Amino acid sequence: MKLLLRCDHALQAAHFANALAAAGIRCEVRNTTLAGAIGDIPWLECAPQLWLLDDLDEYRARELLNDLTRQVAGPPWRCTSCGEQLEPQFGACWKCGAPRPA
């Protein structure tokens, strides 16, 4: 097993773990309930941690996490179905579900 990442909060760790699992990378989330001990225990020991079950998956896992956290550049876009203004990272309208035009 190998420590891959310390996360800011448990929700972030769960999101990353779900993305890795969808890619076939086995992992575990640890330290999801230690936030209340921050101050008595150092933050690095309390932060939620993402552990890989197979060390050989590290390269693929880091690539996937880099893709997940990469900022999407580009202009905002307007939904052609409902007219909602959307930020560039959305591939579909959050209001009506229409896909982003090509």
C-alpha positions in Angstrom: 0.0 0.0 0.0 1.1 3.5 -0.7 -0.1 6.9 0.5 -1.1 8.8 -2.7 -2.6 12.0 -1.4 -3.8 14.0 1.7 -7.0 15.8 1.0 -8.6 18.9 2.4 -11.7 17.2 3.5 -13.5 13.8 3.4 -15.8 14.8 0.5 -12.8 15.5 -1.7 -11.2 12.2 -0.7 -14.4 10.3 -1.5 -14.7 12.0 -4.9 -11.1 11.1 -5.8 -11.6 7.5 -4.5 -14.7 7.1 -6.7 -12.9 8.4 -9.8 -10.0 6.0 -9.2 -12.4 3.1 -8.6 -14.2 3.9 -11.9 -10.8 3.7 -13.6 -10.1 0.3 -12.1 -7.6 1.6 -9.5 -8.2 0.1 -6.1 -7.7 2.5 -3.2 -8.8 3.2 0.4 -9.8 6.4 2.1 -8.5 6.8 5.7 -8.7 9.4 8.4 -12.2 10.6 7.6 -13.2 11.2 11.2 -10.2 12.8 12.7 -11.0 16.5 11.9 -12.1 17.1 15.5 -8.6 16.2 16.7 -6.8 18.9 14.7 -4.8 20.9 17.2 -4.2 17.9 19.5 -2.9 15.9 16.6 -0.9 17.5 13.7 -3.0 18.4 10.7 -1.0 16.1 8.4 -2.0 13.2 10.6 -5.7 14.2 10.7 -6.3 15.0 7.0 -8.2 12.4 5.0 -5.8 10.2 3.1 -6.1 8.3 -0.1 -4.1 5.1 -0.2 -3.4 2.9 -3.2 -3.7 -0.8 -2.7 -1.2 -1.5 -5.5 1.9 0.6 -5.7 2.1 -0.1 -9.4 -1.0 2.0 -10.0 0.6 5.2 -8.8 1.5 6.7 -12.2 -2.1 6.1 -13.6 -3.7 7.4 -10.4 -1.6 10.6 -10.4 -2.4 11.2 -14.1 -6.1 10.8 -13.4 -6.1 13.1 -10.3 -4.2 15.7 -12.4 -6.9 15.5 -15.0 -9.6 15.9 -12.4 -8.0 19.0 -10.8 -7.0 20.7 -14.0 -8.6 24.1 -14.5 -10.8 24.3 -17.6 -10.0 27.4 -19.8 -12.3 29.1 -22.2 -15.2 31.4 -22.2 -18.5 30.9 -20.5 -21.3 29.6 -22.8 -25.0 30.0 -23.1 -27.4 27.1 -23.3 -29.3 27.0 -26.6 -32.3 25.4 -25.0 -33.0 27.5 -22.0 -30.6 30.5 -22.3 -28.8 29.8 -19.0 -25.3 31.3 -18.8 -22.8 28.5 -17.8 -19.1 28.4 -16.8 -16.7 26.7 -19.3 -16.2 23.5 -17.2 -19.8 22.3 -17.7 -20.4 19.9 -20.6 -24.2 20.1 -20.1 -26.6 22.7 -18.8 -27.2 22.3 -15.1 -30.7 23.8 -15.4 -32.2 21.8 -18.3 -29.6 19.1 -19.0 -29.1 20.1 -22.7 -25.6 19.2 -23.9 -23.1 21.9 -24.6 -23.0 22.8 -28.3 -19.9 21.8 -30.2 
